[in-house]
Amino acid sequence: CTLDAEVALRVGGDFFFDPQPGDSPVKLVLIAGGVGINPLFSILLHIADIHGYQESKGNGYKIGTVKLYYSAKNSSELLFKKNILSLMNAFPGKITCRFHVTQQSSQICTELQPHITGK
């Protein structure tokens, strides 16, 4: 995509990411709200496995970057946030996440602050 390009989004349906060796690398953007993170978190774990395999073996599918945008009412409703932060630390620059909260009323933990925006 380029700036101001029109993109299509799909809500619902089957979610999976199953690249094969020899496929061209892709850049993924994952967008989740609330419990909708569940299938996307599974994809994120699969991507981490591919990155780990790639780093240890040096062959197979070469994955591009992954950006996750995840929104919830408040930081306590951001499911898997500690796991997501761990994945970002394990694969810096390859896996990134921006959390967004819409109704935060309490202090946000220090570890999450650099990755969060809110109203």
The first five atom37 places (N, CA, C, CB, O) and aatype in JSON, in Angstrom:
{
  "aatype": [4, 16, 10, 3, 0, 6, 19, 0, 10, 1, 19, 7, 7, 3, 13, 13, 13, 3, 14, 5, 14, 7, 3, 15, 14, 19, 11, 10, 19, 10, 9, 0, 7, 7, 19, 7, 9, 2, 14, 10, 13, 15, 9, 10, 10, 8, 9, 0, 3, 9, 8, 7, 18, 5, 6, 15, 11, 7, 2, 7, 18, 11, 9, 7, 16, 19, 11, 10, 18, 18, 15, 0, 11, 2, 15, 15, 6, 10, 10, 13, 11, 11, 2, 9, 10, 15, 10, 12, 2, 0, 13, 14, 7, 11, 9, 16, 4, 1, 13, 8, 19, 16, 5, 5, 15, 15, 5, 9, 4, 16, 6, 10, 5, 14, 8, 9, 16, 7, 11],
  "atom_mask": [
    [1, 1, 1, 1, 1],
    [1, 1, 1, 1, 1],
    [1, 1, 1, 1, 1],
    [1, 1, 1, 1, 1],
    [1, 1, 1, 1, 1],
    [1, 1, 1, 1, 1],
    [1, 1, 1, 1, 1],
    [1, 1, 1, 1, 1],
    [1, 1, 1, 1, 1],
    [1, 1, 1, 1, 1],
    [1, 1, 1, 1, 1],
    [1, 1, 1, 0, 1],
    [1, 1, 1, 0, 1],
    [1, 1, 1, 1, 1],
    [1, 1, 1, 1, 1],
    [1, 1, 1, 1, 1],
    [1, 1, 1, 1, 1],
    [1, 1, 1, 1, 1],
    [1, 1, 1, 1, 1],
    [1, 1, 1, 1, 1],
    [1, 1, 1, 1, 1],
    [1, 1, 1, 0, 1],
    [1, 1, 1, 1, 1],
    [1, 1, 1, 1, 1],
    [1, 1, 1, 1, 1],
    [1, 1, 1, 1, 1],
    [1, 1, 1, 1, 1],
    [1, 1, 1, 1, 1],
    [1, 1, 1, 1, 1],
    [1, 1, 1, 1, 1],
    [1, 1, 1, 1, 1],
    [1, 1, 1, 1, 1],
    [1, 1, 1, 0, 1],
    [1, 1, 1, 0, 1],
    [1, 1, 1, 1, 1],
    [1, 1, 1, 0, 1],
    [1, 1, 1, 1, 1],
    [1, 1, 1, 1, 1],
    [1, 1, 1, 1, 1],
    [1, 1, 1, 1, 1],
    [1, 1, 1, 1, 1],
    [1, 1, 1, 1, 1],
    [1, 1, 1, 1, 1],
    [1, 1, 1, 1, 1],
    [1, 1, 1, 1, 1],
    [1, 1, 1, 1, 1],
    [1, 1, 1, 1, 1],
    [1, 1, 1, 1, 1],
    [1, 1, 1, 1, 1],
    [1, 1, 1, 1, 1],
    [1, 1, 1, 1, 1],
    [1, 1, 1, 0, 1],
    [1, 1, 1, 1, 1],
    [1, 1, 1, 1, 1],
    [1, 1, 1, 1, 1],
    [1, 1, 1, 1, 1],
    [1, 1, 1, 1, 1],
    [1, 1, 1, 0, 1],
    [1, 1, 1, 1, 1],
    [1, 1, 1, 0, 1],
    [1, 1, 1, 1, 1],
    [1, 1, 1, 1, 1],
    [1, 1, 1, 1, 1],
    [1, 1, 1, 0, 1],
    [1, 1, 1, 1, 1],
    [1, 1, 1, 1, 1],
    [1, 1, 1, 1, 1],
    [1, 1, 1, 1, 1],
    [1, 1, 1, 1, 1],
    [1, 1, 1, 1, 1],
    [1, 1, 1, 1, 1],
    [1, 1, 1, 1, 1],
    [1, 1, 1, 1, 1],
    [1, 1, 1, 1, 1],
    [1, 1, 1, 1, 1],
    [1, 1, 1, 1, 1],
    [1, 1, 1, 1, 1],
    [1, 1, 1, 1, 1],
    [1, 1, 1, 1, 1],
    [1, 1, 1, 1, 1],
    [1, 1, 1, 1, 1],
    [1, 1, 1, 1, 1],
    [1, 1, 1, 1, 1],
    [1, 1, 1, 1, 1],
    [1, 1, 1, 1, 1],
    [1, 1, 1, 1, 1],
    [1, 1, 1, 1, 1],
    [1, 1, 1, 1, 1],
    [1, 1, 1, 1, 1],
    [1, 1, 1, 1, 1],
    [1, 1, 1, 1, 1],
    [1, 1, 1, 1, 1],
    [1, 1, 1, 0, 1],
    [1, 1, 1, 1, 1],
    [1, 1, 1, 1, 1],
    [1, 1, 1, 1, 1],
    [1, 1, 1, 1, 1],
    [1, 1, 1, 1, 1],
    [1, 1, 1, 1, 1],
    [1, 1, 1, 1, 1],
    [1, 1, 1, 1, 1],
    [1, 1, 1, 1, 1],
    [1, 1, 1, 1, 1],
    [1, 1, 1, 1, 1],
    [1, 1, 1, 1, 1],
    [1, 1, 1, 1, 1],
    [1, 1, 1, 1, 1],
    [1, 1, 1, 1, 1],
    [1, 1, 1, 1, 1],
    [1, 1, 1, 1, 1],
    [1, 1, 1, 1, 1],
    [1, 1, 1, 1, 1],
    [1, 1, 1, 1, 1],
    [1, 1, 1, 1, 1],
    [1, 1, 1, 1, 1],
    [1, 1, 1, 1, 1],
    [1, 1, 1, 1, 1],
    [1, 1, 1, 0, 1],
    [1, 1, 1, 1, 1]
  ],
  "atom_positions": [
    [[0.83, -1.2, 0.0], [0.0, 0.0, 0.0], [0.87, 1.25, 0.0], [-0.94, 0.0, 1.21], [2.02, 1.24, 0.43]],
    [[0.29, 2.29, -0.48], [0.93, 3.59, -0.41], [0.02, 4.53, 0.35], [1.24, 4.15, -1.84], [-1.15, 4.23, 0.57]],
    [[0.54, 5.66, 0.75], [-0.24, 6.65, 1.46], [-1.47, 7.0, 0.64], [0.6, 7.91, 1.76], [-1.37, 7.25, -0.56]],
    [[-2.62, 7.03, 1.27], [-3.92, 7.34, 0.66], [-4.44, 6.24, -0.26], [-3.82, 8.61, -0.11], [-5.42, 6.45, -0.98]],
    [[-3.81, 5.06, -0.25], [-4.31, 3.95, -1.05], [-5.57, 3.4, -0.4], [-3.23, 2.83, -1.2], [-5.71, 3.42, 0.83]],
    [[-6.48, 2.91, -1.2], [-7.7, 2.31, -0.69], [-7.42, 0.84, -0.38], [-8.88, 2.45, -1.71], [-6.82, 0.13, -1.18]],
    [[-7.86, 0.41, 0.79], [-7.68, -0.99, 1.18], [-9.03, -1.57, 1.56], [-6.68, -1.12, 2.37], [-9.95, -0.84, 1.93]],
    [[-9.15, -2.87, 1.46], [-10.38, -3.56, 1.84], [-10.14, -4.32, 3.14], [-10.85, -4.53, 0.71], [-9.08, -4.91, 3.33]],
    [[-11.1, -4.3, 4.02], [-11.04, -5.04, 5.28], [-12.19, -6.03, 5.31], [-11.1, -4.09, 6.5], [-13.27, -5.78, 4.77]],
    [[-11.94, -7.16, 5.93], [-12.97, -8.17, 6.07], [-13.15, -8.47, 7.55], [-12.62, -9.45, 5.28], [-12.17, -8.63, 8.27]],
    [[-14.35, -8.54, 8.0], [-14.66, -8.85, 9.39], [-15.31, -10.22, 9.43], [-15.59, -7.76, 10.02], [-16.21, -10.52, 8.64]],
    [[-14.84, -11.06, 10.35], [-15.41, -12.4, 10.49], [-14.78, -13.37, 9.51], [0.0, 0.0, 0.0], [-13.88, -13.01, 8.75]],
    [[-15.25, -14.6, 9.54], [-14.75, -15.61, 8.62], [-13.63, -16.43, 9.23], [0.0, 0.0, 0.0], [-13.38, -16.37, 10.44]],
    [[-12.95, -17.18, 8.38], [-11.84, -18.03, 8.8], [-10.55, -17.23, 8.77], [-11.72, -19.27, 7.91], [-10.27, -16.51, 7.81]],
    [[-9.76, -17.35, 9.83], [-8.49, -16.65, 9.91], [-7.37, -17.67, 10.02], [-8.47, -15.68, 11.11], [-7.36, -18.49, 10.94]],
    [[-6.44, -17.61, 9.09], [-5.28, -18.47, 9.18], [-4.15, -17.86, 8.36], [-5.61, -19.9, 8.69], [-4.38, -17.05, 7.47]],
    [[-2.94, -18.26, 8.69], [-1.76, -17.83, 7.96], [-0.86, -19.05, 7.84], [-1.02, -16.63, 8.66], [-0.29, -19.49, 8.84]],
    [[-0.74, -19.59, 6.65], [0.0, -20.82, 6.44], [0.92, -20.68, 5.23], [-0.96, -22.01, 6.25], [0.67, -21.28, 4.19]],
    [[1.99, -19.89, 5.37], [2.9, -19.72, 4.24], [3.71, -20.99, 3.99], [3.84, -18.54, 4.5], [3.98, -21.77, 4.9]],
    [[4.07, -21.17, 2.75], [4.86, -22.34, 2.37], [6.26, -21.91, 1.95], [4.16, -23.1, 1.22], [6.45, -20.79, 1.49]],
    [[7.26, -22.8, 2.12], [8.61, -22.46, 1.64], [8.52, -22.07, 0.17], [9.59, -23.66, 1.84], [7.84, -22.72, -0.63]],
    [[9.21, -21.02, -0.18], [9.18, -20.56, -1.56], [8.18, -19.44, -1.8], [0.0, 0.0, 0.0], [8.28, -18.74, -2.8]],
    [[7.2, -19.26, -0.89], [6.27, -18.14, -1.01], [7.04, -16.84, -0.8], [5.1, -18.27, 0.02], [8.0, -16.79, -0.03]],
    [[6.61, -15.79, -1.47], [7.22, -14.48, -1.27], [6.88, -13.97, 0.13], [6.74, -13.48, -2.35], [5.76, -14.16, 0.61]],
    [[7.83, -13.31, 0.78], [7.54, -12.73, 2.1], [6.45, -11.67, 2.0], [8.82, -12.11, 2.72], [6.36, -10.95, 1.0]],
    [[5.62, -11.59, 3.02], [4.57, -10.57, 3.07], [4.69, -9.8, 4.37], [3.16, -11.22, 2.94], [5.2, -10.3, 5.37]],
    [[4.21, -8.57, 4.33], [4.1, -7.76, 5.54], [2.66, -7.89, 5.99], [4.51, -6.25, 5.3], [1.73, -7.64, 5.22]],
    [[2.46, -8.3, 7.24], [1.12, -8.48, 7.77], [0.73, -7.34, 8.7], [1.01, -9.8, 8.51], [1.56, -6.84, 9.47]],
    [[-0.52, -6.92, 8.61], [-1.12, -5.99, 9.55], [-2.31, -6.72, 10.15], [-1.54, -4.62, 8.87], [-3.24, -7.09, 9.43]],
    [[-2.27, -6.93, 11.45], [-3.36, -7.61, 12.17], [-4.08, -6.58, 13.02], [-2.82, -8.78, 13.04], [-3.44, -5.83, 13.76]],
    [[-5.41, -6.54, 12.92], [-6.21, -5.56, 13.67], [-7.22, -6.33, 14.51], [-6.93, -4.55, 12.7], [-8.01, -7.12, 13.99]],
    [[-7.19, -6.08, 15.83], [-8.07, -6.81, 16.74], [-8.71, -5.87, 17.73], [-7.29, -7.9, 17.48], [-8.15, -4.84, 18.1]],
    [[-9.9, -6.23, 18.16], [-10.6, -5.52, 19.22], [-11.14, -6.51, 20.22], [0.0, 0.0, 0.0], [-11.79, -7.49, 19.84]],
    [[-10.88, -6.27, 21.5], [-11.42, -7.13, 22.56], [-11.01, -8.58, 22.41], [0.0, 0.0, 0.0], [-9.84, -8.88, 22.16]],
    [[-11.99, -9.48, 22.56], [-11.69, -10.91, 22.47], [-11.42, -11.36, 21.04], [-12.85, -11.72, 23.04], [-11.05, -12.51, 20.81]],
    [[-11.59, -10.46, 20.07], [-11.25, -10.76, 18.69], [-9.76, -11.01, 18.5], [0.0, 0.0, 0.0], [-9.33, -11.37, 17.41]],
    [[-8.97, -10.82, 19.56], [-7.54, -11.08, 19.5], [-7.24, -12.58, 19.39], [-6.84, -10.5, 20.73], [-6.18, -12.95, 18.9]],
    [[-8.16, -13.44, 19.82], [-7.87, -14.88, 19.9], [-7.32, -15.48, 18.62], [-9.11, -15.61, 20.28], [-6.23, -16.05, 18.67]],
    [[-7.99, -15.4, 17.48], [-7.4, -16.01, 16.27], [-6.13, -15.3, 15.82], [-8.42, -16.01, 15.14], [-5.22, -15.93, 15.27]],
    [[-6.06, -14.0, 16.04], [-4.88, -13.25, 15.61], [-3.68, -13.55, 16.5], [-5.17, -11.76, 15.61], [-2.54, -13.54, 16.03]],
    [[-3.92, -13.81, 17.78], [-2.83, -14.19, 18.68], [-2.26, -15.54, 18.25], [-3.32, -14.25, 20.15], [-1.05, -15.76, 18.31]],
    [[-3.12, -16.43, 17.81], [-2.68, -17.72, 17.3], [-1.78, -17.53, 16.07], [-3.89, -18.62, 16.95], [-0.75, -18.18, 15.95]],
    [[-2.18, -16.64, 15.17], [-1.36, -16.31, 13.99], [-0.03, -15.73, 14.44], [-2.11, -15.32, 13.05], [1.02, -16.07, 13.9]],
    [[-0.07, -14.84, 15.43], [1.15, -14.22, 15.93], [2.12, -15.26, 16.5], [0.81, -13.17, 17.01], [3.32, -15.17, 16.28]],
    [[1.6, -16.24, 17.23], [2.44, -17.31, 17.76], [3.05, -18.14, 16.63], [1.62, -18.22, 18.7], [4.21, -18.54, 16.7]],
    [[2.27, -18.4, 15.6], [2.75, -19.15, 14.45], [3.88, -18.38, 13.76], [1.6, -19.43, 13.45], [4.89, -18.97, 13.36]],
    [[3.71, -17.08, 13.62], [4.74, -16.24, 13.02], [6.02, -16.28, 13.85], [4.23, -14.78, 12.88], [7.12, -16.36, 13.31]],
    [[5.88, -16.22, 15.17], [7.05, -16.31, 16.06], [7.76, -17.65, 15.87], [6.62, -16.13, 17.54], [8.98, -17.7, 15.86]],
    [[6.99, -18.73, 15.72], [7.59, -20.04, 15.47], [8.37, -20.04, 14.16], [6.5, -21.14, 15.44], [9.47, -20.59, 14.09]],
    [[7.8, -19.43, 13.13], [8.48, -19.36, 11.83], [9.77, -18.55, 11.96], [7.55, -18.73, 10.76], [10.81, -18.96, 11.44]],
    [[9.7, -17.41, 12.65], [10.91, -16.61, 12.87], [11.97, -17.41, 13.62], [10.57, -15.32, 13.66], [13.14, -17.41, 13.24]],
    [[11.56, -18.11, 14.67], [12.49, -18.91, 15.45], [13.12, -20.01, 14.63], [0.0, 0.0, 0.0], [14.32, -20.26, 14.73]],
    [[12.31, -20.67, 13.8], [12.82, -21.73, 12.94], [13.78, -21.15, 11.92], [11.66, -22.47, 12.23], [14.84, -21.71, 11.66]],
    [[13.41, -20.02, 11.34], [14.25, -19.36, 10.34], [15.61, -18.99, 10.93], [13.56, -18.1, 9.79], [16.65, -19.18, 10.29]],
    [[15.61, -18.47, 12.16], [16.86, -18.06, 12.8], [17.75, -19.27, 13.12], [16.58, -17.27, 14.07], [18.97, -19.18, 13.04]],
    [[17.13, -20.4, 13.49], [17.93, -21.56, 13.88], [18.38, -22.39, 12.68], [17.13, -22.44, 14.83], [19.47, -22.97, 12.71]],
    [[17.57, -22.45, 11.63], [17.88, -23.31, 10.48], [18.37, -22.54, 9.26], [16.68, -24.11, 10.11], [19.11, -23.07, 8.44]],
    [[17.95, -21.27, 9.15], [18.38, -20.46, 8.01], [17.71, -20.8, 6.7], [0.0, 0.0, 0.0], [18.17, -20.37, 5.65]],
    [[16.62, -21.57, 6.74], [15.92, -21.86, 5.49], [14.42, -21.88, 5.75], [16.38, -23.21, 4.89], [13.98, -21.6, 6.86]],
    [[13.64, -22.19, 4.74], [12.2, -22.2, 4.88], [11.61, -20.86, 4.48], [0.0, 0.0, 0.0], [12.26, -20.08, 3.78]],
    [[10.4, -20.59, 4.9], [9.7, -19.36, 4.55], [10.35, -18.16, 5.24], [8.21, -19.45, 4.92], [10.58, -18.19, 6.45]],
    [[10.63, -17.13, 4.48], [11.18, -15.9, 5.04], [10.01, -14.93, 5.22], [12.3, -15.28, 4.11], [9.4, -14.48, 4.25]],
    [[9.73, -14.61, 6.46], [8.56, -13.79, 6.77], [8.93, -12.31, 6.81], [7.94, -14.22, 8.1], [10.05, -11.95, 7.17]],
    [[7.99, -11.47, 6.43], [8.18, -10.04, 6.53], [7.84, -9.56, 7.93], [0.0, 0.0, 0.0], [7.8, -10.36, 8.87]],
    [[7.61, -8.28, 8.07], [7.27, -7.72, 9.38], [5.79, -7.95, 9.68], [7.6, -6.21, 9.44], [4.97, -8.14, 8.77]],
    [[5.48, -7.92, 10.95], [4.1, -8.07, 11.41], [3.78, -6.92, 12.36], [3.87, -9.45, 12.11], [4.52, -6.67, 13.31]],
    [[2.69, -6.23, 12.09], [2.24, -5.15, 12.97], [0.84, -5.51, 13.46], [2.24, -3.77, 12.23], [-0.07, -5.76, 12.68]],
    [[0.7, -5.53, 14.78], [-0.58, -5.82, 15.41], [-1.12, -4.52, 16.01], [-0.45, -6.93, 16.49], [-0.41, -3.83, 16.73]],
    [[-2.36, -4.21, 15.7], [-3.07, -3.09, 16.31], [-4.21, -3.71, 17.11], [-3.61, -2.06, 15.23], [-5.07, -4.41, 16.56]],
    [[-4.21, -3.45, 18.42], [-5.14, -4.14, 19.31], [-5.79, -3.13, 20.25], [-4.4, -5.24, 20.12], [-5.11, -2.4, 20.96]],
    [[-7.11, -3.1, 20.25], [-7.88, -2.15, 21.04], [-8.79, -2.86, 22.04], [-8.7, -1.24, 20.13], [-9.34, -3.92, 21.77]],
    [[-8.94, -2.23, 23.22], [-9.86, -2.71, 24.24], [-10.29, -1.5, 25.08], [-9.19, -3.83, 25.14], [-9.76, -0.4, 24.93]],
    [[-11.25, -1.73, 25.96], [-11.74, -0.63, 26.82], [-10.64, -0.08, 27.72], [-12.93, -1.1, 27.67], [-10.48, 1.13, 27.86]],
    [[-9.88, -0.99, 28.34], [-8.79, -0.57, 29.22], [-7.69, -1.61, 29.18], [-9.3, -0.36, 30.68], [-7.87, -2.69, 28.62]],
    [[-6.57, -1.29, 29.76], [-5.4, -2.17, 29.66], [-5.62, -3.53, 30.34], [-4.19, -1.49, 30.27], [-4.99, -4.51, 29.96]],
    [[-6.49, -3.6, 31.32], [-6.75, -4.89, 31.96], [-7.53, -5.83, 31.04], [-7.52, -4.68, 33.26], [-7.53, -7.04, 31.26]],
    [[-8.19, -5.29, 30.01], [-8.93, -6.12, 29.05], [-8.11, -6.47, 27.81], [-10.19, -5.41, 28.64], [-8.63, -7.1, 26.89]],
    [[-6.85, -6.07, 27.78], [-5.96, -6.44, 26.68], [-5.44, -7.85, 26.95], [-4.77, -5.41, 26.52], [-4.47, -8.03, 27.69]],
    [[-6.09, -8.84, 26.37], [-5.71, -10.23, 26.59], [-4.33, -10.5, 25.98], [-6.76, -11.18, 25.99], [-3.98, -9.91, 24.96]],
    [[-3.58, -11.36, 26.59], [-2.26, -11.8, 26.1], [-1.23, -10.67, 26.03], [-2.4, -12.42, 24.74], [-0.21, -10.83, 25.36]],
    [[-1.46, -9.54, 26.69], [-0.55, -8.4, 26.54], [0.88, -8.73, 26.96], [-1.04, -7.23, 27.36], [1.82, -8.29, 26.3]],
    [[1.06, -9.5, 28.03], [2.42, -9.87, 28.45], [3.09, -10.78, 27.42], [2.4, -10.55, 29.83], [4.28, -10.65, 27.16]],
    [[2.32, -11.69, 26.85], [2.85, -12.58, 25.81], [3.23, -11.78, 24.56], [1.83, -13.67, 25.45], [4.27, -12.04, 23.95]],
    [[2.4, -10.83, 24.19], [2.66, -10.0, 23.02], [3.92, -9.16, 23.24], [1.46, -9.09, 22.71], [4.75, -9.04, 22.34]],
    [[4.06, -8.58, 24.43], [5.27, -7.81, 24.75], [6.51, -8.71, 24.68], [5.15, -7.19, 26.16], [7.55, -8.27, 24.19]],
    [[6.41, -9.93, 25.14], [7.53, -10.88, 25.09], [7.91, -11.19, 23.64], [7.16, -12.18, 25.82], [9.1, -11.28, 23.31]],
    [[6.9, -11.36, 22.78], [7.19, -11.62, 21.37], [7.87, -10.43, 20.71], [5.9, -11.96, 20.62], [8.78, -10.61, 19.9]],
    [[7.44, -9.22, 21.06], [8.08, -8.02, 20.51], [9.53, -7.94, 20.96], [7.31, -6.75, 20.93], [10.4, -7.55, 20.18]],
    [[9.81, -8.3, 22.22], [11.18, -8.29, 22.74], [12.03, -9.38, 22.1], [11.16, -8.45, 24.26], [13.22, -9.19, 21.86]],
    [[11.42, -10.54, 21.83], [12.14, -11.66, 21.24], [12.47, -11.41, 19.77], [11.33, -12.94, 21.39], [13.49, -11.9, 19.27]],
    [[11.61, -10.67, 19.07], [11.78, -10.42, 17.64], [11.66, -8.92, 17.35], [10.73, -11.21, 16.82], [10.73, -8.49, 16.66]],
    [[12.61, -8.13, 17.87], [12.53, -6.68, 17.7], [12.57, -6.27, 16.23], [13.67, -5.99, 18.45], [13.39, -6.76, 15.45]],
    [[11.66, -5.37, 15.87], [11.58, -4.9, 14.5], [10.84, -5.83, 13.56], [0.0, 0.0, 0.0], [10.43, -5.42, 12.48]],
    [[10.66, -7.08, 13.97], [9.94, -8.05, 13.14], [8.48, -8.16, 13.57], [10.61, -9.43, 13.22], [7.58, -8.28, 12.73]],
    [[8.25, -8.1, 14.89], [6.89, -8.14, 15.44], [6.71, -6.89, 16.28], [6.64, -9.45, 16.29], [7.45, -6.67, 17.24]],
    [[5.73, -6.06, 15.92], [5.43, -4.86, 16.69], [3.94, -4.81, 16.99], [5.87, -3.59, 15.92], [3.13, -5.43, 16.31]],
    [[3.61, -4.07, 18.03], [2.2, -3.93, 18.42], [1.95, -2.52, 18.95], [1.82, -4.98, 19.49], [2.78, -1.95, 19.65]],
    [[0.81, -1.99, 18.6], [0.28, -0.76, 19.19], [-1.03, -1.13, 19.87], [0.08, 0.39, 18.11], [-1.97, -1.59, 19.22]],
    [[-1.08, -0.92, 21.16], [-2.3, -1.14, 21.92], [-3.06, 0.18, 21.98], [-1.97, -1.67, 23.37], [-2.46, 1.25, 22.02]],
    [[-4.38, 0.1, 21.99], [-5.22, 1.29, 22.11], [-6.3, 1.01, 23.14], [-5.85, 1.69, 20.73], [-6.97, -0.02, 23.08]],
    [[-6.47, 1.93, 24.08], [-7.53, 1.8, 25.08], [-8.5, 2.97, 24.93], [-6.95, 1.74, 26.53], [-8.09, 4.1, 24.66]],
    [[-9.78, 2.69, 25.11], [-10.81, 3.71, 24.88], [-11.4, 4.28, 26.15], [-11.91, 3.14, 24.04], [-11.96, 5.38, 26.14]],
    [[-11.3, 3.54, 27.28], [-11.92, 3.99, 28.52], [-11.01, 3.76, 29.73], [-13.26, 3.28, 28.73], [-11.48, 3.33, 30.78]],
    [[-9.74, 4.04, 29.58], [-8.77, 3.81, 30.67], [-8.98, 4.84, 31.77], [-7.31, 3.88, 30.13], [-9.03, 6.04, 31.49]],
    [[-9.11, 4.39, 33.01], [-9.27, 5.32, 34.13], [-8.15, 5.17, 35.16], [-10.61, 5.12, 34.8], [-7.99, 6.04, 36.02]],
    [[-7.38, 4.09, 35.07], [-6.3, 3.87, 36.03], [-4.95, 4.03, 35.35], [-6.42, 2.47, 36.68], [-4.86, 4.14, 34.12]],
    [[-3.9, 4.04, 36.15], [-2.54, 4.16, 35.65], [-2.18, 2.95, 34.79], [-1.53, 4.3, 36.82], [-2.54, 1.82, 35.13]],
    [[-1.49, 3.17, 33.69], [-1.04, 2.09, 32.81], [0.34, 1.65, 33.26], [-1.02, 2.55, 31.3], [1.19, 2.49, 33.55]],
    [[0.57, 0.33, 33.33], [1.85, -0.18, 33.81], [3.0, 0.32, 32.92], [1.84, -1.73, 33.83], [2.83, 0.54, 31.73]],
    [[4.15, 0.49, 33.54], [5.33, 1.06, 32.88], [5.73, 0.27, 31.64], [6.49, 1.11, 33.85], [6.09, 0.86, 30.62]],
    [[5.68, -1.06, 31.72], [6.09, -1.91, 30.61], [5.23, -1.7, 29.36], [6.03, -3.37, 31.03], [5.71, -1.82, 28.24]],
    [[3.95, -1.38, 29.56], [3.0, -1.22, 28.46], [2.99, 0.2, 27.89], [1.61, -1.59, 28.93], [2.65, 0.39, 26.73]],
    [[3.36, 1.18, 28.69], [3.25, 2.59, 28.31], [3.84, 2.96, 26.96], [3.9, 3.42, 29.34], [3.19, 3.71, 26.22]],
    [[5.03, 2.49, 26.57], [5.57, 2.91, 25.27], [4.78, 2.4, 24.07], [6.99, 2.44, 25.15], [4.96, 2.89, 22.95]],
    [[3.91, 1.41, 24.29], [3.21, 0.77, 23.19], [1.71, 1.07, 23.17], [3.42, -0.7, 23.27], [0.97, 0.45, 22.41]],
    [[1.27, 2.02, 23.99], [-0.17, 2.23, 24.16], [-0.58, 3.66, 23.85], [-0.59, 1.87, 25.58], [0.16, 4.6, 24.11]],
    [[-1.77, 3.79, 23.27], [-2.4, 5.09, 23.07], [-3.81, 5.0, 23.64], [-2.4, 5.49, 21.54], [-4.34, 3.91, 23.84]],
    [[-4.4, 6.12, 23.88], [-5.75, 6.09, 24.41], [-6.42, 7.45, 24.28], [0.0, 0.0, 0.0], [-5.83, 8.43, 23.83]],
    [[-7.68, 7.45, 24.7], [-8.47, 8.69, 24.67], [-8.18, 9.54, 25.86], [-9.95, 8.4, 24.59], [-8.75, 10.63, 26.0]]
  ]
}
